[in-house]
Amino acid sequence: MNPVDAKQNELGELDVPVDDTELASLHATLVRRAQAEDLLDVAYRTVDAPVGPLLLAATPAGLVRVAFEVQDHDQVLAELATRVSPRVLHAPAVLDPVARELDEYFAGRRRTFDVPVDLRLLRGFRHTVVEHLPEIAYGRTASYATVAAATGRPRAVRAVGTACALNPVPIVLPCHRVVRSDGAPGQYAGGAAAKVALLELESRVGE
Amino acid sequence: MDEPFETAVARHGPTVLRVCRAIAGPADADDAWSETFLAALRAWPALDSATNVEAWLVTVAHRKAIDVLRSRARRAAPVAEVPDAGRPLVGVVDGGRDLDLWRAVAALPTKQRHCVALHHLGGLPYDEVAALVGGSTAAARRAGADGIATLRRTYGTSEGVGA
């Protein structure tokens, strides 16, 4: 250890703790100013839901991502930074309208979502498939084959499955309502149990 | 830089705040902190991903803290005589913070204060400190060491924080 390091360590009291409350207030100011100067490209927060914690992320254009815990929230944020913009900030208030609609949905008081959605993460056929999802009514299901037919590509059943699996805004755009032709729920980005839970919620409320 | 900016705020926010407090004084530190991260957010997408983010932020904070002090000096003293613009005003600080330390830091001569802020609080090596404050690396090292020696003598002698 050189004398400089020794000195630094002796003066340990210079490493004064910084108050978390104060940092939180500074952070809130940063978010407000970033928004005012159009520098907040991706705002995010997490919410607790009956299907586990959900990551919500929005661009100024709308909700761009909903992710289940099994999808690894840190990984999802890293992907958003790469694919949308690295100007990513934890900005809970920006997502308040989405959080409120999800609360209402899980409480059985909401059947469709009104928040704007930003599908910039999708291209081509996947974009088309995800756009068709809200046509499947609350409490109902459709097979992958039916959705393929609805998009005008009846033979693209497998591609519909992929598009549903890669739906960037699950729950809000209801890929959980797309099931296998034999009636089995099939795969889900949030895990099979989450898909079943959502379908059960809707069939209970929808009666 | 393709990492989420939030990571940098969470990881380096406290360090930047300490540097801002030491250079701008507690009363103006919040402004300097906000200016630092706003400027960093603007520059973030174009920043080389090999950049040492903490060192870069400390450098930005140094510049912003000086800017904030200068604009306060301009507002406070529109007359010709602007006393040492690098000196923070410490009489106007609200209570409840680690005032003893910041008061002791504020009482240091400007160069010592900047060297202590950049090296001891900001973690910059002395050659980079010298590039920011001017003069040689050896002079920066001496100023930092002198500042620390003074702080050891003065800090904690009053109300007992860290005594």
Chai-1 contact restraints between the chains, C-beta under 6 A:
chainA,res_idxA,chainB,res_idxB,connection_type,confidence,min_distance_angstrom,max_distance_angstrom,comment,restraint_id
A,K7,B,I148,contact,1.0,0.0,6.0,A-B,restraint_1
A,Q8,B,H120,contact,1.0,0.0,6.0,A-B,restraint_2
A,L11,B,I148,contact,1.0,0.0,6.0,A-B,restraint_3
A,E13,B,G162,contact,1.0,0.0,6.0,A-B,restraint_4
A,L14,B,H120,contact,1.0,0.0,6.0,A-B,restraint_5
A,V16,B,D98,contact,1.0,0.0,6.0,A-B,restraint_6
A,V16,B,L101,contact,1.0,0.0,6.0,A-B,restraint_7
A,V18,B,P14,contact,1.0,0.0,6.0,A-B,restraint_8
A,V18,B,L17,contact,1.0,0.0,6.0,A-B,restraint_9
A,L23,B,G13,contact,1.0,0.0,6.0,A-B,restraint_10
A,L26,B,W33,contact,1.0,0.0,6.0,A-B,restraint_11
A,T29,B,S34,contact,1.0,0.0,6.0,A-B,restraint_12
A,L30,B,S34,contact,1.0,0.0,6.0,A-B,restraint_13
A,L30,B,F37,contact,1.0,0.0,6.0,A-B,restraint_14
A,R33,B,L38,contact,1.0,0.0,6.0,A-B,restraint_15
A,A34,B,L41,contact,1.0,0.0,6.0,A-B,restraint_16
A,L39,B,L41,contact,1.0,0.0,6.0,A-B,restraint_17
A,L39,B,R42,contact,1.0,0.0,6.0,A-B,restraint_18
A,L77,B,P4,contact,1.0,0.0,6.0,A-B,restraint_19
A,A81,B,D2,contact,1.0,0.0,6.0,A-B,restraint_20
A,A81,B,E3,contact,1.0,0.0,6.0,A-B,restraint_21
A,A81,B,P4,contact,1.0,0.0,6.0,A-B,restraint_22
A,T82,B,D2,contact,1.0,0.0,6.0,A-B,restraint_23
A,P86,B,M1,contact,1.0,0.0,6.0,A-B,restraint_24
A,P86,B,D2,contact,1.0,0.0,6.0,A-B,restraint_25
A,P86,B,F5,contact,1.0,0.0,6.0,A-B,restraint_26
A,P86,B,W44,contact,1.0,0.0,6.0,A-B,restraint_27
A,P86,B,P45,contact,1.0,0.0,6.0,A-B,restraint_28
A,R87,B,F5,contact,1.0,0.0,6.0,A-B,restraint_29
A,R87,B,L41,contact,1.0,0.0,6.0,A-B,restraint_30
A,V88,B,P4,contact,1.0,0.0,6.0,A-B,restraint_31
A,V88,B,F5,contact,1.0,0.0,6.0,A-B,restraint_32
A,V88,B,E6,contact,1.0,0.0,6.0,A-B,restraint_33
A,L89,B,E6,contact,1.0,0.0,6.0,A-B,restraint_34
A,H90,B,E6,contact,1.0,0.0,6.0,A-B,restraint_35
